[in-house]
Amino acid sequence: MAPLSRCNVRNPLSPTSSVNNTSSLPSPLSLNLGEIRYPQDDQHEAKLQQCWDKSIAKHLDLPDGYRNVHVLVIKWQDAIDQLNVRQEVDDLTNVFKKIFNYEVTELQLEEKNPQVQLELEIYRWVYEHDDPNNLLVVYYAGHGVYDKSLKVLEFSPTDDVDNDLRAIWNEAERTLIEKVKANVLTIMDCCYASDLLRNVPEHGRTFEMIAASDIGAPTPEPGENSFTRCLIKHLKELAVESSGNYGSYFDTHDLVERMAKERFDSPPRLWRRIPGSSRHIELRKLKPKNERPAQKSSISSHARFLHLGFALKNDTINEMQIQSLTKELPALFSSKGLPLVNIKWLGCRKEGKPTLKDIAHFVSKNRKELSAITPPSSDMKRSADEADLTGSTSDRRWCKKPMLNTYASLGE
């Protein structure tokens, strides 16, 4: 979307920060190997997760992937949408509907109390489509501003500072974090800066967000170089590449990695919005709705979620071992009177102290974030940085004024 002013907000999902921790980065010497991620580590774990999911689905007679995927597209009414995102929204909707067989609902925010409308429609949509075997996808295209004073992300149809027509996303997002059983993917084609990650109980769910750019960084308006155009292109390509059969899929890590290679000047970011899982959301073509198997009531929910951690002596685990475990573990639990609904892969991280090579790689990759540990040279410089006074006016969106009659209830 249009360029935004930079916000002096730490990225809580930097490679070294925990998902629900907004404190500054630790010293590299205090890092655990599990906190230092290489691209090949993510790729390897993504493959292991895919192997686990396919194998456990086979042995527990589960649907291989999501039974249904519901997409909620959020934009402002065409008449008040300054960015004119209609064409891109329609093109993305066609990709979801015609290529992936996803069900798409469009929400056009109106001038009459858009905050109430946003929350009401999210509630209604979740009520109709929430299910542990479904995936809920929320896409927003429009202006977005992070209000540092209130610690909220606001949607707006215009960049006019005097226009109070806004809707706070955090209020609606709370429903998706705290009240749903389905996995959730949000895709934000606006600048998104957030330190609002909360301690939310995690029971094997995954909630990821794809942001159009990094914290405080601008992202292009609708057009040839926009985030959404890039998203459409790579969704189409990955759909073709994974179309050997309807069981093939790609995940959010694959999608964002490919988009980042093309958008090296404004790469998208993949963030986790709830703690406790390193799983990535899987995307694939679904069969037409009338060809999908009927849902089994026996797998609709579970009574309790048991968290176990296995400390392995080996450095990794291979696909053959995964296939054996997914076959034998359900049988073992069943023999003890504990029939299983599912066994979810929640991650496999390295342990131990990092080597000098690990530390050097970490410092090189996170030089910008680590500089925040060192105090700025003066309060004057910090104030200038926070106000983005060193940047050109054309690179800034607009200076936010706090909304009237609003309050900050999140992030506390």
N, C-alpha and C positions, 0 to 999 in steps of 0.2 A: 504494500500500500504506500501511501505518501510517506516521505521521510519524517522520522520522529526525532525529537530532541533526545539526546542521550541521558539515561538515568544512572545515577551513581548507586546502582543496586548490584550486590554480588549475586552471581549465578549459583544457586544452591545445588545445581546438578553438574557442577564441574567434575572432572574425572576423579577428584579426590575427596569431594565432600559427600557426606551421607545424604540420602534423599531428603531427610527431614531436618537437616542441620544447616542453618544459615550463617554460621560463624565463619571466620576467616580460615584460609587453608592452613593445614598443619605444616610443620617443618618436614621437608622431604626425608630427613633422617628418622622421623617417627612413623613413617608410613608403613603399612602392611602391604605385602605383595598383592593382596586382593584389591587394594585401592589404586594400583597402577595398571592401567589397561592399555594394551596394544591393540591395533586394529585386528591383527591376526587372532588375538584372544577372543574378541567379540565374534568374529566369523566362526571360529572353532566351536564356541559355546552355542552359537545359533544353530549350527549343524547338529550338535548333540541334542539340543532341545527338540529340534524337528524329528530326529530319530526317536527320541523318547515318546513324543506325542503320538507319532504314527503307531509305534509298537504297543503302547498302553491302550490305545483306542482299539487295536485288534484284540487284545487279550481280555479287555473288560467290556467288549461289545459296545463301544462308545461311538458317537458320530465323529468321523475323522475331520476335525475342524469345526467351525461354527455351523449350527443348524440354520440360523438366519442372521443376516447382517442388516441393520436398520441405520440409515443415514439421515441426520437432521441438518439441513442446510440453512444457515442463518444469515440474513442480509437485511438491509434497510429497504423500505418501499422504494420502488424505482423513482418516484417523484421527488424524494428527499435524499436520495443516495448521490452524494457529491462525486464519488469515485466511479459511478456507473459500472458496476461489476456484473450487470445482468448477463452479458454474453459469456463471460468466463464461468459464471455459476451454471448457466444452462449447459455449457460444454462439459463441465465436470459431472453434472447430474447425468448426462447421457452416458458417460463412461461408467459410472456406478450402476446405472440401470441396465444398459444394453450389453456391456461387456462382462460385468461381474454379477449381474442378476441380483443386485442389492435393492432393497426397498428404500425409496427416498421421499422424505417429507420436507417441504420448504416452509420456512417461517420468515415472513417479512415484518420486521419491526416497524411499528407505526408511531405517529406523533403523539397519540393518546397513551400516556403512561407506558413507555416501552419496558420499564423495569418489571412491572407487574405482568405484562404480556410475556416477557422472556421467561420468568420463573414459572408462570402458569403453563406455558406450552411445554417447557422442559418436564414439569411434573406429569402432564398429560401423556406426553410421548413416552416417558419412562414407564408409566403405569401400563400402557398398552403393549410395550415391547420388551420389558425387562425379563430376562430368563438366564440362568447360569450357562446355557448352551448357546446364547446369542452374543453377538458383538454389537455395541452401540457406537456409532461414529458421529461426532458433531463437527461440522465445518463452519467457520465464520469468515466472511469476506467483508472488509470495511475498515474504517478508521479505528485505531485502538490506542489508548493512552494509559500508561501506568501512573497512577497518582501516588507519589511517594508519601505524601502527608497522610493519606487514608489507607495506603497499602492495598489498593484495589486496581484492577484492570477495568477500564471503562470503554464500552463500545459507543461510537458516535457516528452519525451520518455525514458529518462535516468537520473540517478543521477550523471552523470559526470559533475563536475563544469565547465569544459572547453567547454562543448557542448552548443552552443547558439541556438539550435533548440528548440524554445519555442513558445507558443501561450498564449496571455493574455486573460483570461476568462472574465474579467470585460468589455472589449470592446464588446464582443458578448452578454453578459448578459444585457447590456443596452437596446438592442432591446426588450428583453423579459419583462423588467420592464416598458419601456416607450411607446412601440408601438403596443402592442397586446391587444386584447379584451378577450381572453381566460384566464382561470386560469392556473397557471404554477406551476409545481413541479420539482425541480432539485434534483438529487441524486448524491452526490459526493463521490466516493470511493477513496478519497485521503484526506490528512490532509488539513483542510480549516480554515484559520484564517482571519477574515475580520472586518474592522471598516468602511466599505464603504457604509453603508446604507444611502440613500439620501432622501431628502424631495421630494417625488413623489406624485402627486395628486392621490388619491385613490377613485375609484368609484365602490366599492362593489366587486372588484376583489380580488382574493387570490393568493399570490405567496409565496410558502414555499420551504425551502431547507432542505433536510436530509443530514447531514454531517456524515462521517464515524466515527469521533471522535471529542473531544472537541478541543478548540483552542490550537495549538501547540503540541497536544498529538499525538503520533505515532499510526498507525493502521496497522495490519498485512498485509503481502504480500498475493497474491493469494494462496489459499490452504484451508485446512479444517477449519481453524479458521478465515478466512477473513470476512470482512464486507459483501461482496456480497454473500458469501455462507449463511450467517445468513439471509440476506435479502430474498434470494430465498426460504429458509426454511419457513420463517414466511409468506411470500406472499402465498405460497401453503397452509399452515395451515389456514390462515384467509379466503382464497378463499373457502375452504371446510366448515368452520364454518359459513360462511355467504351465503351458497349456498342453503338456503331453497327455494329461488326463485331468479329470476334475479333482483328483486327490493331490495334485501338485500345488505348491504355494510358495510365496515369498513372505518375508516379514518386514516390519517397520525399519529394522536396522538396514536391510538390503535397500529399501526405498530411499531412506535419507542419505545413505552413503553414496548412492548413484546421483542423487540430486546435488549433493555437495560438490562432487567432482565437476559438475557443469556450472554450478553457482559458486565458484571459488571466492568471488569477491563479496558474496552475501550468502554464505551457506546456511541451510536450515539446521535447526537443532532438535534432537530427540530427547525429551525429558520424561522422567517418571513422576507421576503425581501422587502416588501412594507408595509407602515403603514396603520392604519385605520380600520383593521378588525381582529377579533379574531377567524374567521372561520378556520376550518381545511378542507383540501381537502379530498374528499370522493373517495374511490376506490371500484370498484365492477366488477363482470363479466358483460360484455356486450353481448347482443344477437348477433348472427352472422350478419354481415353487411346487408345481403339481407333480414333479418327479422326485421330490425329497421324501425320505421315509418319515412315517409318523413318529412323533416324539414318544418315548417310553417314559411312563410316570416314574419308573424305578430309578431313573437317572436325573430326575428333575431337580433334586436337592440333596443335601446331606445334613445329618444331625450334628456332627462335630467335625472339626478339622484338627488333625494331629500333626504337630510340627516336630520333625526329627531331623537331626543333622548327622551326616555320616562323615567321619574324619578318615580320609583315604590315605594309605601309605604311598600309593602310586601318584605320580604327577598328574595323570589324567585318566579318563575312562573311555573305552572304545565302543563302537556301535554293537559289536557282538555281545559285549558284556551288558549293554543296555537292553538288548533283546532278551537276554536270559533273565535279567532282573524283573523286567516288566511281565514276564511269564510266571516267574516263581513267587514274587512278592504277593500278588493277589491270592494265589493258592495257599500260601502260608497264613495270611490273615484270615482267609475263609476257614481254614482248618482249625483256627483258634476261636471261631465264633464271631469274627469281626469282618463281615463282608464289606468290600470296598466299593465306593461309587467311582472313585478316580484316584490316581496318584499323579500329582502335578510336579513338573520339573520347576524348581524355584531358583536354580542357579548352581554354579560349580566354580568357586573362586580359589585362587592360590593363597597359600599361607606362608609365613616366614618373613624374614627381614630382606629388604631389597638389596641388590648388588649396586656397585658404583655405576654400572651401565644403566640399571633401572632408574637410579636417582637422576643421572644426567639426562635421560630421555624424558623423565617427568618434568624436570626444571625447564628443559627446552620447550616442551609442549605447553606448559602452563606459566610461561614467563610473565605474561600480562597479569594473570590472577595473583601470582606470587608477589608481584610488586606492591600489591595492596597491603602486604604485611609490614612493609617499611613505611613509616609515617611520611606524609608529604612534606616538602621542604618548607612550606609555610601555610598558614591558614588562608592567606590570600589566594595562593595557587589552588588550594583545595576548593575554595569557594568558586573560583573561576572554572575549574573542572566540572564541578557539580552543576553549574549554570550553563555549561557548554559554551562559555564565552570565547574560547579559542577557536571554535568552528565557525564556518561561514553561515550567514543567515539562511542561505538556500538549503543547507543541509538539516535545518531544524524544522520541526513540524509546527508546534505552537506551545507556548508556555501555559501550562495547566493552571487553572484556578480551581480550588476545592469546590465541589458541588455544595449547594445549600441543602439543608435538611437531610444530610446523610451522616452516617456514622461508621467508624471502623470497628467491626466486630470480629474480623478474621485476623489470623496471624497472632493472636494474643494467647 
